[in-house]
Each structure stands twice: as C-alpha cells, then as structure tokens.
Amino acid sequence: MDERILIIEDDEEILRVLKRVLSYEGYIVDTALTGKAGLTLADQQRPDLVILDWMLPNMDGLEVCRQLQKIGNQPIMMLTAKDTTQDRVEGLDAGADDYVVKPFEIEELLARIRALLRRTAADRVKVLEFDDLKLDSSSHKAIRGDRVIDLTKKEYDLLDLFLRHPRQVMPREVIFDRVWDYDFGGESNVLDVYIRYLRQKLESEGESRLIYTVRGVGYVMREPQE
C-alpha cells in the first residue's frame, strides 16, 4: 500500500495515535499541527486523503478545507468534536467528503478511510441530462434551461446520484451510503436539508419540480407532474 494520508490536528496525542495506527495499516502518513502547515504539506506531498480537525490555531478547519480544494481533488475527512446537524452541514458544504465526530472508534474510522480511498471519478461522464436539467462534471455546475446554477460539493454529489438513476426511487439509506458513505443515524434530517437546498436552486425561477419525496422511503427524480 502506498497511499499517502495527511493528518492536520493540533491535539498531539490524537495525532500520535492516528499516525501509529495508520502507519501500521500500511499508509504513508504526514502530520501537521496547524492549518497553514497542513496546506504547505498538502501542496508538497499531494496526499490521497486528508484528515482534518475543525478547531485549529491560526486558520480554522473550514477555511483549510476550502483552501485544500484549490490544491487538489483529494477527499477530505473532518474529525471534530462539533456534533450538531448545522456543524455537519457547514463542514460538508465547505468541501468535506466525510464528517467524523470525536470520540470515535478506530475500526470505524479505518473503514471510512478505506471507503473514501475507493472513490474514483473515472466513471463520471462529462454531462448528465434529465428533462431540462444538465450537470457538467468539468465545472461542477448545473444548467437548467439557460440558467447556470452554482452547487456546493455535496449538492453536486447528490444531484449526480439522482441523474445517474432517473425515475428510480432512492431509499434514504442508499443516498447516505452513496453520497456520504455512512448514515447520520439520529441526525438524518441532514439529507432533508440538502434536498431543500437543491430544490430551492433548481426551482428558483419557477421551474417545475424534478426531485420528489417518496414518503417513508426516500426520493426520486422524475418528470414534472402535470
């Protein structure tokens, strides 16, 4: 295994434990105690995955997350004690691919790391289309009619999933597994928050609804109802 993981964490004990465990698993591990140092290492080493704390000195994790996306397309896992739904939404909107709350179980953390590293963009086509909606993978923007729509990372991933499975009912647990790689459990309204965001953006100029709720099951993308 030659995958490289960068850990940006100011708690030296957590940093030491994570480095030991990940090194034992065969990963190449780089560490940084501050956001600025982490960004420098990310630019130099181009890691395959970044594990990022939120509460960091001199630059918080959200800003580091945004800056990391300018460096490369490596997946980002936020590791933090901030555990509300709004915290999770902010972290994911900033560009995190996964969100792990402290304290955490090592085995679950390792499983999530493996899941993120399995991800690949190789099967993404350049443009997905349904009805009057298009999704451009090169710009990460949606196009509805003549209108260009900016999307956050998770909004893009969610819309990408629906466009790849039009007219197919997507159960909530499947959406969590495909887009977030895990279930939020008791905080599952995170999905509803993102669906609301998407609907607002896709329907902001009076366009027909394309994403429908299937009560008790999940959501489906289909043609507008008459």
C-alpha positions in Angstrom: 0.0 0.0 0.0 1.5 3.4 -1.0 -1.5 5.7 -0.3 -0.5 8.8 1.5 -2.6 10.4 4.2 -2.1 13.9 5.7 -3.4 14.5 9.2 -4.0 18.1 10.3 -4.7 18.0 14.0 -3.5 20.2 16.9 -4.1 17.6 19.6 -0.7 15.9 19.7 -2.0 12.8 21.5 -4.7 12.2 18.8 -2.1 12.9 16.2 0.4 10.4 17.7 -2.3 7.7 17.9 -3.6 8.2 14.4 -0.1 8.2 12.9 0.8 5.0 14.7 -2.4 3.2 13.7 -2.4 4.4 10.0 1.3 3.6 9.6 0.6 0.1 11.0 -2.2 -0.3 8.3 0.4 0.5 5.7 -0.3 4.1 4.8 2.3 6.8 4.4 1.4 9.4 7.0 2.3 13.1 7.1 1.2 15.3 10.0 0.7 19.0 10.7 -0.3 20.8 13.9 -1.7 23.9 12.2 -3.8 24.7 9.2 -1.0 26.7 7.4 1.5 23.9 7.9 -1.1 21.4 6.6 -1.7 23.4 3.5 2.0 23.6 2.8 2.4 19.8 3.2 -0.7 19.2 1.0 0.8 21.2 -1.7 4.2 19.5 -1.4 3.1 15.9 -0.9 -0.2 15.7 -2.7 -1.9 13.2 -0.3 -4.5 10.7 -1.3 -6.6 11.7 1.7 -6.7 14.5 4.3 -7.9 14.0 7.9 -8.7 17.5 9.2 -9.6 18.9 12.6 -12.0 21.8 12.7 -10.6 23.7 15.7 -7.1 24.7 14.6 -4.8 27.5 15.5 -4.2 30.4 13.0 -6.7 29.0 10.5 -9.9 27.0 11.3 -10.6 23.7 9.6 -13.4 25.1 7.4 -11.0 27.6 5.7 -8.3 24.9 5.4 -10.9 22.7 3.8 -11.8 25.4 1.2 -8.1 26.0 0.5 -7.3 22.3 0.1 -9.8 22.1 -2.8 -7.7 24.7 -4.7 -4.6 22.4 -4.3 -6.1 19.1 -5.5 -9.2 16.8 -5.5 -8.2 14.6 -2.6 -11.0 13.5 -0.4 -11.3 15.3 3.0 -12.4 13.8 6.3 -13.3 16.2 9.0 -12.5 14.9 12.5 -14.1 17.1 15.2 -15.9 17.4 18.5 -18.5 19.7 16.8 -21.5 17.5 16.5 -24.7 19.4 15.7 -26.5 19.0 12.4 -25.6 22.6 11.5 -21.9 21.8 12.2 -22.1 18.8 9.9 -23.8 20.8 7.1 -21.2 23.6 7.4 -18.3 21.1 7.2 -19.7 19.2 4.3 -20.6 22.5 2.5 -17.0 23.6 3.0 -15.9 20.6 0.9 -15.5 17.7 3.4 -16.4 14.3 2.0 -16.9 12.7 5.4 -17.6 14.0 8.9 -16.4 12.1 11.9 -17.3 13.2 15.5 -14.9 12.8 18.4 -14.6 10.5 20.3 -14.5 7.9 17.5 -13.9 4.1 17.2 -10.7 3.3 15.4 -12.2 0.4 13.4 -15.0 2.6 12.1 -12.5 5.4 11.2 -10.4 2.9 9.2 -13.5 1.7 7.4 -14.4 5.2 6.4 -10.9 5.9 5.2 -11.0 2.8 3.1 -14.3 3.9 1.6 -13.1 7.3 0.8 -10.0 6.0 -0.9 -12.1 3.6 -3.0 -13.8 6.6 -4.5 -12.9 7.4 -8.1 -14.0 10.0 -10.6 -13.1 7.6 -13.5 -16.7 6.6 -14.2 -18.1 10.2 -14.3 -19.3 11.3 -17.7 -18.8 14.9 -18.6 -22.5 15.9 -18.8 -25.6 14.2 -17.4 -29.0 15.2 -18.6 -32.6 14.8 -17.5 -35.6 16.8 -18.8 -34.3 20.4 -19.0 -31.6 19.8 -16.4 -27.9 19.2 -17.2 -25.0 18.6 -14.8 -21.5 19.4 -16.0 -18.7 17.5 -14.3 -16.0 19.7 -15.6 -17.4 22.9 -14.0 -19.4 21.2 -11.2 -22.4 23.4 -12.2 -25.9 22.6 -13.1 -27.7 24.1 -16.0 -31.5 24.4 -16.2 -32.7 25.9 -19.4 -30.4 28.9 -20.0 -29.7 29.3 -16.3 -26.3 28.3 -14.7 -26.6 27.1 -11.1 -23.7 27.0 -8.6 -23.6 24.0 -6.4 -21.7 23.1 -3.2 -19.7 19.8 -3.3 -22.5 17.8 -1.6 -25.2 19.3 -3.6 -23.3 18.3 -6.7 -22.7 14.7 -5.4 -26.4 14.4 -4.5 -27.6 15.7 -7.9 -25.1 13.4 -9.7 -26.6 10.4 -7.9 -30.2 11.3 -8.9 -29.2 12.0 -12.5 -27.5 8.6 -12.8 -30.6 6.9 -11.5 -33.6 8.8 -13.1 -37.1 7.5 -12.2 -35.5 5.2 -9.7 -36.7 5.6 -6.0 -33.5 6.1 -3.9 -34.0 5.0 -0.3 -32.6 7.3 2.3 -30.0 4.7 3.5 -28.8 4.3 -0.1 -28.3 8.0 -0.6 -26.4 8.3 2.7 -24.2 5.3 1.6 -23.5 6.7 -1.9 -23.1 10.4 -1.1 -21.8 10.4 2.5 -20.5 6.8 2.9 -22.4 6.5 6.1 -25.7 7.1 7.8 -26.2 10.1 10.1 -28.4 8.0 12.3 -30.5 10.2 14.6 -29.4 13.3 12.6 -30.8 12.0 9.3 -32.5 15.4 8.6 -29.2 16.4 7.1 -30.4 14.8 3.9 -33.7 16.7 4.0 -31.7 19.9 4.4 -29.7 19.2 1.3 -32.8 18.2 -0.7 -34.4 21.5 0.3 -31.2 23.4 -0.8 -31.3 21.6 -4.2 -35.0 22.3 -4.8 -34.6 26.0 -4.0 -31.7 26.3 -6.5 -33.4 24.2 -9.2 -36.8 25.9 -8.9 -35.7 29.4 -8.0 -37.3 30.9 -11.2 -40.5 28.9 -11.1 -39.2 25.8 -12.9 -41.1 22.5 -12.4 -40.1 20.2 -9.6 -37.8 17.2 -10.6 -36.9 15.8 -7.2 -39.9 14.2 -5.4 -40.4 12.8 -1.9 -41.4 9.2 -1.6 -42.9 9.2 1.9 -41.3 6.7 4.2 -38.8 5.6 1.7 -36.6 8.4 0.2 -36.5 10.5 -3.0 -36.9 10.1 -6.8 -36.0 12.2 -9.8 -38.7 12.0 -12.4 -40.6 14.1 -15.0 -42.7 17.0 -13.6 -46.2 16.2 -12.6 -49.0 17.6 -14.7 
